[in-house]
Amino acid sequence: MVFSLFNLNHPAHYISVGSISVSPGNLVMVVMAFVLFGLALTLPFPGHKSDKNGKE
């Protein structure tokens, strides 16, 4: 393959912990999903302001 940027002619790499094995690329995506989900739960909505009494 002349046009390939990466050599894909090798065995895949996996990270194994117990009975769970995941590829490094998928592990990065899962961690990013958890981080984004955590941020979505903790960050306030844009433009959301409350009064001094805690009411909108």
Wavefront OBJ file of the C-alpha trace (Angstrom):
o trace
v 0.000 0.000 0.000
v 1.726 3.124 -1.175
v -0.834 5.638 0.124
v -1.070 4.429 3.730
v 0.109 6.911 6.384
v 0.459 4.247 9.080
v 1.710 0.681 8.892
v -1.401 -1.369 9.614
v 0.327 -4.707 9.081
v 0.856 -5.597 12.748
v -1.183 -7.120 15.585
v -3.605 -4.857 17.428
v -2.747 -3.521 20.886
v -5.115 -4.069 23.790
v -5.125 -3.048 27.443
v -6.345 -5.871 29.686
v -7.579 -5.568 33.260
v -9.063 -8.789 34.580
v -11.568 -10.033 32.031
v -11.906 -6.610 30.345
v -9.773 -5.776 27.323
v -10.048 -2.551 25.351
v -8.024 -0.901 22.625
v -6.223 2.342 23.530
v -8.292 4.370 21.056
v -11.571 3.147 22.528
v -10.281 3.760 26.052
v -9.550 7.395 25.166
v -13.066 7.818 23.769
v -14.684 6.295 26.880
v -12.657 8.545 29.203
v -13.575 11.613 27.127
v -17.264 10.646 27.281
v -17.109 10.368 31.090
v -15.349 13.734 31.356
v -17.921 15.453 29.130
v -20.770 13.860 31.060
v -19.282 15.049 34.352
v -18.846 18.561 32.991
v -22.434 18.587 31.737
v -23.650 17.705 35.224
v -21.537 20.246 37.082
v -21.360 23.332 34.852
v -24.311 25.738 34.909
v -26.309 26.585 31.818
v -25.038 29.667 29.972
v -26.869 32.806 31.030
v -28.455 31.084 34.042
v -28.383 33.433 37.011
v -30.201 33.182 40.310
v -31.338 35.862 42.751
v -29.920 36.312 46.222
v -32.757 34.159 47.603
v -31.879 31.282 45.301
v -34.860 31.788 43.024
v -34.646 32.327 39.298
l 1 2 3 4 5 6 7 8 9 10 11 12 13 14 15 16 17 18 19 20 21 22 23 24 25 26 27 28 29 30 31 32 33 34 35 36 37 38 39 40 41 42 43 44 45 46 47 48 49 50 51 52 53 54 55 56
